[in-house]
Amino acid sequence: MTEAAKQALTLKALGLLNEQVQARIVHYKGEMETNAELDAITAQVVAQLKEMQAVIGHQSPVAQSNDQVESKHTETLTRLLERAFSPGEQSLVARNIKPVGKRIAKLFFESELHEKTKGEKEKKIYHAEQGVYYVLGRYKHRLRTELEGFDFINDDIKQLSLDLLTKMERDLQVAFLSRRSPELNRVMTIFTGVLLDFFHKHLPERLPQMAKITVRAAKTAAGANSVAYKIQTDRFADFRKEWERILMEQMIHYVGDELLARLSAEGDEDVREETVKFFTDPHIFSETCEVICANLYDFLCLEGFLDLPVDWRVKLGDGDN
Protein backbone atom coordinates (compact mmCIF):
# COMPACT_ATOMS: atom_id res chain seq x y z
CA MET A 1 0.00 0.00 0.00
CA THR A 2 1.07 3.57 -0.64
CA GLU A 3 1.67 5.99 2.24
CA ALA A 4 -1.49 7.89 1.30
CA ALA A 5 -3.52 4.66 1.35
CA LYS A 6 -2.10 3.72 4.76
CA GLN A 7 -2.95 7.15 6.16
CA ALA A 8 -6.50 6.95 4.81
CA LEU A 9 -6.88 3.43 6.23
CA THR A 10 -5.62 4.61 9.62
CA LEU A 11 -8.19 7.42 9.79
CA LYS A 12 -11.04 5.11 8.78
CA ALA A 13 -10.01 2.45 11.30
CA LEU A 14 -9.73 5.01 14.13
CA GLY A 15 -13.19 6.35 13.27
CA LEU A 16 -14.66 2.87 13.35
CA LEU A 17 -12.90 2.08 16.62
CA ASN A 18 -14.33 5.17 18.29
CA GLU A 19 -17.84 4.30 17.06
CA GLN A 20 -17.51 0.72 18.35
CA VAL A 21 -16.33 1.82 21.78
CA GLN A 22 -19.03 4.46 22.16
CA ALA A 23 -21.67 1.89 21.20
CA ARG A 24 -20.45 -0.55 23.86
CA ILE A 25 -19.98 1.78 26.83
CA VAL A 26 -22.31 0.94 29.73
CA HIS A 27 -23.47 3.89 31.82
CA TYR A 28 -24.42 3.11 35.42
CA LYS A 29 -27.66 4.66 36.65
CA GLY A 30 -27.40 6.94 39.66
CA GLU A 31 -30.96 6.33 40.79
CA MET A 32 -30.42 2.65 41.68
CA GLU A 33 -31.57 1.74 45.21
CA THR A 34 -28.91 1.05 47.84
CA ASN A 35 -28.72 -1.25 50.81
CA ALA A 36 -28.92 0.43 54.27
CA GLU A 37 -26.32 -1.86 55.81
CA LEU A 38 -23.97 -1.29 52.89
CA ASP A 39 -24.50 2.48 53.19
CA ALA A 40 -23.49 2.34 56.85
CA ILE A 41 -20.28 0.45 56.02
CA THR A 42 -19.52 2.91 53.23
CA ALA A 43 -20.01 5.86 55.58
CA GLN A 44 -17.61 4.29 58.08
CA VAL A 45 -14.96 3.74 55.40
CA VAL A 46 -15.38 7.33 54.17
CA ALA A 47 -14.94 8.62 57.73
CA GLN A 48 -11.73 6.61 58.13
CA LEU A 49 -10.43 7.93 54.81
CA LYS A 50 -11.12 11.51 55.90
CA GLU A 51 -9.16 10.92 59.11
CA MET A 52 -6.25 9.57 57.11
CA GLN A 53 -6.44 12.53 54.74
CA ALA A 54 -6.46 14.93 57.68
CA VAL A 55 -3.26 13.35 59.06
CA ILE A 56 -1.60 13.43 55.66
CA GLY A 57 -2.75 17.02 55.18
CA HIS A 58 -0.54 18.16 58.09
CA GLN A 59 2.49 16.83 56.28
CA SER A 60 4.24 18.93 53.67
CA PRO A 61 4.43 16.99 50.42
CA VAL A 62 7.17 17.89 48.00
CA ALA A 63 5.53 19.48 44.98
CA GLN A 64 6.58 18.12 41.62
CA SER A 65 6.66 20.08 38.41
CA ASN A 66 4.67 19.09 35.35
CA ASP A 67 7.89 18.00 33.66
CA GLN A 68 8.72 15.70 36.57
CA VAL A 69 5.23 14.18 36.58
CA GLU A 70 5.32 13.74 32.80
CA SER A 71 8.71 12.08 33.00
CA LYS A 72 7.47 9.66 35.66
CA HIS A 73 4.33 8.87 33.64
CA THR A 74 6.47 8.13 30.59
CA GLU A 75 8.85 5.94 32.56
CA THR A 76 6.05 3.91 34.20
CA LEU A 77 4.01 3.58 31.02
CA THR A 78 7.05 2.35 29.09
CA ARG A 79 7.80 -0.28 31.71
CA LEU A 80 4.21 -1.53 31.81
CA LEU A 81 3.88 -1.58 28.02
CA GLU A 82 7.06 -3.64 27.78
CA ARG A 83 5.55 -6.13 30.22
CA ALA A 84 2.21 -6.23 28.37
CA PHE A 85 3.77 -6.80 24.95
CA SER A 86 6.60 -9.11 25.99
CA PRO A 87 6.73 -12.40 24.04
CA GLY A 88 5.27 -15.55 25.51
CA GLU A 89 2.18 -17.74 25.53
CA GLN A 90 0.75 -15.81 28.48
CA SER A 91 1.39 -12.34 27.09
CA LEU A 92 -1.52 -9.93 26.81
CA VAL A 93 -1.55 -10.24 23.03
CA ALA A 94 -1.23 -14.02 22.95
CA ARG A 95 -4.14 -14.38 25.38
CA ASN A 96 -6.35 -12.21 23.19
CA ILE A 97 -5.49 -13.55 19.74
CA LYS A 98 -8.45 -15.95 19.92
CA PRO A 99 -11.04 -13.20 20.62
CA VAL A 100 -9.52 -11.16 17.77
CA GLY A 101 -9.80 -14.18 15.46
CA LYS A 102 -13.45 -14.71 16.37
CA ARG A 103 -14.33 -11.13 15.57
CA ILE A 104 -12.51 -11.23 12.24
CA ALA A 105 -14.11 -14.56 11.29
CA LYS A 106 -17.55 -13.11 12.03
CA LEU A 107 -16.81 -10.07 9.85
CA PHE A 108 -15.47 -12.32 7.09
CA PHE A 109 -18.54 -14.56 6.92
CA GLU A 110 -20.87 -11.58 7.11
CA SER A 111 -19.08 -10.03 4.15
CA GLU A 112 -19.25 -13.30 2.21
CA LEU A 113 -23.02 -13.49 2.62
CA HIS A 114 -23.47 -10.20 0.77
CA GLU A 115 -23.78 -10.77 -2.94
CA LYS A 116 -22.15 -7.42 -3.69
CA THR A 117 -18.81 -5.99 -2.70
CA LYS A 118 -18.46 -2.68 -0.88
CA GLY A 119 -17.93 -1.14 -4.29
CA GLU A 120 -21.43 -2.35 -5.22
CA LYS A 121 -20.04 -4.83 -7.73
CA GLU A 122 -21.64 -8.24 -7.92
CA LYS A 123 -19.34 -10.92 -6.57
CA LYS A 124 -17.99 -13.62 -8.83
CA ILE A 125 -19.60 -17.00 -8.17
CA TYR A 126 -17.15 -19.75 -7.24
CA HIS A 127 -19.53 -22.34 -5.78
CA ALA A 128 -22.98 -23.64 -6.69
CA GLU A 129 -24.24 -23.07 -3.15
CA GLN A 130 -23.07 -19.46 -3.31
CA GLY A 131 -25.07 -18.61 -6.44
CA VAL A 132 -28.26 -20.32 -5.27
CA TYR A 133 -27.94 -18.69 -1.83
CA TYR A 134 -27.68 -15.23 -3.38
CA VAL A 135 -30.73 -15.84 -5.58
CA LEU A 136 -32.73 -17.19 -2.66
CA GLY A 137 -31.70 -14.15 -0.64
CA ARG A 138 -32.99 -11.82 -3.35
CA TYR A 139 -36.42 -13.43 -3.50
CA LYS A 140 -36.90 -14.96 -0.03
CA HIS A 141 -39.52 -12.40 1.03
CA ARG A 142 -41.50 -12.93 -2.17
CA LEU A 143 -41.20 -16.72 -1.83
CA ARG A 144 -42.43 -16.55 1.75
CA THR A 145 -45.36 -14.34 0.72
CA GLU A 146 -46.26 -16.70 -2.12
CA LEU A 147 -46.03 -19.67 0.21
CA GLU A 148 -48.25 -18.06 2.83
CA GLY A 149 -50.84 -17.38 0.11
CA PHE A 150 -51.48 -21.08 -0.55
CA ASP A 151 -54.55 -22.86 0.81
CA PHE A 152 -53.08 -25.27 3.37
CA ILE A 153 -55.01 -28.16 4.86
CA ASN A 154 -54.11 -26.89 8.34
CA ASP A 155 -51.80 -24.48 10.15
CA ASP A 156 -49.30 -27.21 11.02
CA ILE A 157 -48.59 -27.97 7.36
CA LYS A 158 -48.32 -24.26 6.63
CA GLN A 159 -45.76 -23.79 9.40
CA LEU A 160 -43.80 -26.86 8.30
CA SER A 161 -43.64 -25.43 4.77
CA LEU A 162 -42.33 -22.09 6.03
CA ASP A 163 -39.81 -23.86 8.26
CA LEU A 164 -38.62 -25.92 5.29
CA LEU A 165 -38.01 -22.75 3.27
CA THR A 166 -35.98 -21.31 6.16
CA LYS A 167 -34.03 -24.56 6.48
CA MET A 168 -33.18 -24.55 2.77
CA GLU A 169 -31.72 -21.07 3.08
CA ARG A 170 -29.81 -21.99 6.24
CA ASP A 171 -28.41 -25.20 4.72
CA LEU A 172 -27.21 -23.32 1.64
CA GLN A 173 -25.58 -20.72 3.87
CA VAL A 174 -23.76 -23.35 5.93
CA ALA A 175 -22.62 -25.24 2.81
CA PHE A 176 -21.35 -22.05 1.17
CA LEU A 177 -19.50 -20.77 4.24
CA SER A 178 -17.94 -24.16 4.86
CA ARG A 179 -16.35 -23.91 1.43
CA ARG A 180 -14.87 -20.53 2.37
CA SER A 181 -13.49 -21.71 5.72
CA PRO A 182 -10.26 -23.29 4.40
CA GLU A 183 -9.16 -20.06 2.72
CA LEU A 184 -10.10 -18.01 5.79
CA ASN A 185 -8.14 -20.37 8.06
CA ARG A 186 -5.09 -20.22 5.80
CA VAL A 187 -4.99 -16.42 5.60
CA MET A 188 -6.00 -16.07 9.27
CA THR A 189 -2.99 -18.17 10.31
CA ILE A 190 -0.68 -15.85 8.40
CA PHE A 191 -2.46 -12.75 9.73
CA THR A 192 -2.16 -14.02 13.33
CA GLY A 193 1.55 -14.63 12.85
CA VAL A 194 1.99 -11.10 11.52
CA LEU A 195 0.08 -9.64 14.49
CA LEU A 196 2.20 -11.54 17.02
CA ASP A 197 5.40 -10.42 15.31
CA PHE A 198 4.13 -6.85 15.29
CA PHE A 199 3.44 -6.76 19.03
CA HIS A 200 6.31 -8.98 20.17
CA LYS A 201 9.13 -8.03 17.76
CA HIS A 202 8.37 -4.81 15.91
CA LEU A 203 6.76 -2.79 18.70
CA PRO A 204 9.01 -3.27 21.78
CA GLU A 205 11.89 -1.06 20.64
CA ARG A 206 9.41 1.68 19.73
CA LEU A 207 7.51 1.63 23.04
CA PRO A 208 9.61 4.24 24.88
CA GLN A 209 9.05 6.79 22.12
CA MET A 210 5.37 5.86 21.78
CA ALA A 211 4.88 6.25 25.54
CA LYS A 212 6.63 9.63 25.51
CA ILE A 213 4.53 10.95 22.61
CA THR A 214 1.30 9.64 24.14
CA VAL A 215 1.90 11.14 27.59
CA ARG A 216 2.97 14.50 26.19
CA ALA A 217 0.16 14.77 23.62
CA ALA A 218 -2.47 13.69 26.17
CA LYS A 219 -1.10 16.19 28.73
CA THR A 220 -1.47 13.64 31.50
CA ALA A 221 0.62 15.80 33.85
CA ALA A 222 -1.31 19.00 33.23
CA GLY A 223 -4.31 18.31 35.47
CA ALA A 224 -4.76 20.25 38.70
CA ASN A 225 -4.73 17.01 40.70
CA SER A 226 -2.07 15.20 38.66
CA VAL A 227 0.22 12.83 40.53
CA ALA A 228 3.41 11.15 39.40
CA TYR A 229 2.44 7.56 40.07
CA LYS A 230 -0.70 7.36 37.92
CA ILE A 231 -2.86 8.98 35.23
CA GLN A 232 -6.06 10.44 36.62
CA THR A 233 -9.55 9.68 35.33
CA ASP A 234 -10.05 13.06 33.70
CA ARG A 235 -7.04 12.47 31.41
CA PHE A 236 -8.14 9.01 30.25
CA ALA A 237 -10.08 10.17 27.18
CA ASP A 238 -7.08 12.08 25.82
CA PHE A 239 -4.72 9.28 26.81
CA ARG A 240 -6.82 6.73 24.96
CA LYS A 241 -7.15 8.94 21.88
CA GLU A 242 -3.41 9.54 21.56
CA TRP A 243 -2.33 5.98 22.35
CA GLU A 244 -4.76 4.39 19.89
CA ARG A 245 -3.80 6.85 17.16
CA ILE A 246 -0.12 5.97 17.48
CA LEU A 247 -0.78 2.24 17.82
CA MET A 248 -3.09 2.22 14.79
CA GLU A 249 -0.52 4.01 12.63
CA GLN A 250 2.17 1.52 13.62
CA MET A 251 -0.12 -1.47 13.12
CA ILE A 252 -1.32 -0.52 9.66
CA HIS A 253 2.17 0.37 8.39
CA TYR A 254 3.59 -2.95 9.56
CA VAL A 255 0.74 -5.45 9.26
CA GLY A 256 -0.57 -4.37 5.86
CA ASP A 257 2.77 -4.67 4.07
CA GLU A 258 3.94 -7.73 5.98
CA LEU A 259 0.73 -9.66 5.33
CA LEU A 260 0.92 -9.07 1.58
CA ALA A 261 4.63 -9.96 1.58
CA ARG A 262 4.04 -13.27 3.39
CA LEU A 263 1.11 -14.19 1.14
CA SER A 264 3.37 -13.68 -1.87
CA ALA A 265 6.32 -15.49 -0.27
CA GLU A 266 4.24 -18.55 0.59
CA GLY A 267 2.87 -18.81 -2.94
CA ASP A 268 -0.79 -18.31 -2.06
CA GLU A 269 -1.75 -17.32 -5.57
CA ASP A 270 -5.08 -19.08 -5.12
CA VAL A 271 -6.12 -16.63 -2.39
CA ARG A 272 -8.83 -14.46 -3.89
CA GLU A 273 -8.26 -10.78 -4.40
CA GLU A 274 -11.41 -9.97 -2.42
CA THR A 275 -10.02 -11.98 0.52
CA VAL A 276 -6.79 -9.97 0.49
CA LYS A 277 -8.82 -6.75 0.34
CA PHE A 278 -10.88 -7.95 3.29
CA PHE A 279 -7.74 -8.32 5.43
CA THR A 280 -6.72 -4.75 4.62
CA ASP A 281 -10.15 -3.35 5.47
CA PRO A 282 -10.29 -0.74 8.28
CA HIS A 283 -12.78 -2.89 10.23
CA ILE A 284 -10.07 -5.54 10.72
CA PHE A 285 -7.72 -3.06 12.37
CA SER A 286 -10.40 -1.33 14.44
CA GLU A 287 -11.65 -4.65 15.84
CA THR A 288 -8.10 -5.83 16.59
CA CYS A 289 -7.19 -2.55 18.26
CA GLU A 290 -10.37 -2.54 20.36
CA VAL A 291 -9.77 -6.00 21.80
CA ILE A 292 -6.09 -5.41 22.55
CA CYS A 293 -6.54 -1.89 23.96
CA ALA A 294 -9.51 -2.77 26.17
CA ASN A 295 -7.43 -5.47 27.83
CA LEU A 296 -4.39 -3.20 27.98
CA TYR A 297 -6.38 -0.52 29.83
CA ASP A 298 -7.60 -3.14 32.32
CA PHE A 299 -3.99 -4.21 32.85
CA LEU A 300 -2.80 -0.63 33.40
CA CYS A 301 -5.68 -0.07 35.81
CA LEU A 302 -4.92 -3.22 37.83
CA GLU A 303 -1.29 -2.10 38.04
CA GLY A 304 -2.50 1.14 39.65
CA PHE A 305 -1.23 3.36 36.84
CA LEU A 306 -4.44 4.25 35.00
CA ASP A 307 -7.71 5.35 36.62
CA LEU A 308 -10.62 4.28 34.40
CA PRO A 309 -13.89 6.27 34.48
CA VAL A 310 -16.73 4.50 36.27
CA ASP A 311 -18.74 4.37 33.03
CA TRP A 312 -15.92 2.77 31.08
CA ARG A 313 -16.95 -0.82 30.64
CA VAL A 314 -16.29 -2.20 27.17
CA LYS A 315 -17.97 -5.51 26.49
CA LEU A 316 -15.93 -7.52 24.00
CA GLY A 317 -18.93 -9.58 22.93
CA ASP A 318 -20.58 -12.82 24.00
CA GLY A 319 -18.62 -14.88 21.52
CA ASP A 320 -15.22 -13.49 22.38
CA ASN A 321 -14.50 -15.41 25.55
N, C-alpha and C positions, 0 to 999 in steps of 0.2 A: 504494500500500500504506500501511496505517496504521503508526504508529511501533511499536506492539506487534508487528505482523506482521514488520516489518523486523528487530526485535530477535530474534524467534524464528527467523527465517531465518538471521540471523548466527550464532546459537548452533549451529544444525543444520549449517551449512556448515563452521564451525570444527571441529566434531566429526568430520565426514566427512573433512576435510583431514588431521586428525591420524591417523585410521585409515589413509588412503591412504599417508601418509608412512611410518608404522610398518611397513606391509605391504611397502614397497619398499626399506627400508634393508638394505644388504648388510653383514654382519659378517665381517671377515677372520679367518681361523683362525690362532691363534698357533702351532699345531703343524706348520705347513708347513716343509718342508726348505729349507735355505739353501745357497748356493754358497760354498765355502771361499774362493775368490779374492775374491768380493764381501764376505765377512765381514772379510777382511784389509783391504780398502780402507775399509770402514766403520769399523773399529777405528782406522785411521790418521786418518780425518776427525774421529772423536770425540776422539782425543788432541790434535789441533790446536785443536779447539774449547775443550777444557779449558785449554790454554795461553792462548788468547785470553781466556777467562773469568778466569783467574788474574791476567792483566795488568789487565783492567778492574776486578777486585775490589780492586786497590790504590788505585783512584781513588775519590773521594768524590762519588757522584752526589747531586744535589740532590733531596731527597724532595719529592714532590708530594702535596697533600692529595686526599682523595676528591672534593671539590668541583672541584678543578682538573682531575683526570682525567676526571670526568664532563663537565665543560664542553668539554674537548678531544674526547671521544668524540662529543658532540652536534654540535660544529662539523664534524668530519670526516665523520660520517655524513650530515649535511645536504648537504655538498658533493658527496659521492659519489651520494647519492640524486638530487640535481638533475642530475647527469651521466647517471645511468641512465635517468631518466624525461624527459630532454629530447626535444623533437620531432625528427623526422627519420626517413628510411627505414632508417637503420642503428641506431636506438635499440634498447635492450634489449626494449622492448615490441613494437615493429614487427617485430623479428626473430623473435619468438615468437608472433605472432598466428596463424601457420599451424599450429603444433603445438596451440595452444588450439582452433582450429577443427576440427582432426581429432578431438580428444577429444570435443568437443561433438557433432559429427556422429555419432560412434560411439554416444554415449549416446542421441541422438535416434532413430536407427534401431533400437537395442535396445528403446527404449520403444515404438516403433511396432509392433514384432513381438509385443508382449503384447496379447492381446485384451481385457484389462481395465485400467482405470486404477489408479493407486495407491489410489484410494478404493474399489477392488473393484467398480467399475461397468463394465458391458460397454460397449466403445467403439461409437460410431455408425459404421456401415459407409458409406463414401463411394465405394468402388471394388469392382468385381466380384472382382478378384484378392484384395483384402483379406478379403472374406467367405469365399471358398473356402480361402484360406490358413489362416484361423483354424479352420475346420472340420477341415481336414486335420491341423492341429496337435493338435486335440483327440483325434483317432482314429488318429494315425499309428502308434502302437505296436500297436493292435489290428489295423490293416490289414497291418502287417508280419507279425504273428503269423499272421493268416489266410493271407497269401501264402505264408509258409514251410510252412504245413500242406498245400499242394497237392502232388499227385504229379507231379513234373516228369520230363521224359524224361531229363534229365541235369543235373548241377550247373551247367553253363555257362548253361543257360536259366534256372535258378533264380536265379543271381546277376544275370543280365541283367534279370530281372523286378524284383528288389530295387533294382538300380541305377536302373531306370526310375522306380520309386516315389520314390526320393530326388531324382531329377532333376525330377520334377513339382513336388515341394515347393520345391526350390531355384528353379525357373523362376518359380513363383508369388511367391516372396519377392522376387526381383529385379524382377519386373514391378510389384509393389505398392510397393516402396521407390522405384522410379524415378518413380512418380507423386507421391511425397511430396517428392522432391528439389527441385522448383521452389520450393515454399513454404519449405523449409528454407533454400535459398540466399538467398531474398528477406529472410527475417527475420535470417539470419546476417550478411548485409551490413550491416543496420541495427545489429545487436548489436556487430559489429566496430567500426563507426564510433563507437558509444557508448563502447566500451572505450578506444579510442585517445584520444577527447576526455577521458575520465576521467583517464588517466595523463598526458597531455600538456598539458591545459588546467586541469582541475579540481584535480589533486593538487599541482602545483608550489608554489603559494603556501602550501599547508598542510604541506609537508615539514619546515620548521624546527620547527614545533610537534610534529609526529608523531615526529621524531627525538628531541626533548627528552623527550617522554613515554615513548618506548620505552626510551631509555637509563636514565632514572630508575627506571622500573618494573622493568626487568630487573636493576638494580643492577650494571651492568657495571663500575663503578669500585670495588665493594666487596670484590673478591677480594684475597687476601693477596698475590698476585703481579701485581696489576693494573698496567698501564702505560698511558701517555697516548696512545700512537700506534696501539693496536689493542685489540680485544676478545678476551680469552683464551678458549680452548676450553671451560673449565668454565662460562662464562657464556652459551654459545651457545644452550642449550635455553631459557633464560629470555628471551634476546634474540629468538629465533624466535617464542616464544609471544606476547610482547607486540607485536612488529611485525605479525604476521599478524592478531592481534585488531583492532588499529587499522586496518590496511589493509582487512580484511573489512568492518568497520563502514562505512568510507568508500565502499567499492565498492558495497555493497548499497543504501545510501541514495541514491547517485547513479545507478547503472546501472538499478536497478529502475524508478524513476520516469521517467528519461529514455527508456528503451526504450519504455515504454507511451505516453509523450507523442509520440515520433516515429512509432510505429505509427499513432496516431490522426491525426497531422498529415499523414501521407502517404496517408491514405485506404485503409489496408489492412484494410477491413472483412471481406474474404474470408479473412483469416488466422483459422484455427480457434482457439477458446477454449483447447483442450487444448495447442495449440502455444505460445500466450502463457504458459500455466501452466508449460510445460516450461522456458521461458527465465527463469522466476523460481523454478526449483527449486534447492534448496541445492547439489545436485551440480554445477550449472553454475558456481557461484561457487567451490566447493572445487577443482574441476579447474583453473579459470582461475588461482586464487591459487597452486596448487601449481606450475604451469608457470612463472609469472612469478617467484615467490619462489625456486625452486630455482636459476634462472639469476641472480637478484639475489645470492644468497649466493655463488655462484661468482665473480661480478664483485667483490664486496667482499673475497673471499679473495684473488683475483689482485692486487687493489690493496694487499694487505698490511694491511687493516684488520680482517678477521675471520678468526680461526683456526677452521677446521672440524674437528670430531672425525674421527678416522681411520675410524670406521665410518659416517660420513655420506656415503652415495653414493646419491642418489635417481635411479632410472632412469625417464626420462619415458615410456618405452614404445617398442616397435620401430617403430610406425607414426608416431611423432611427428617424426622427422627427415627 
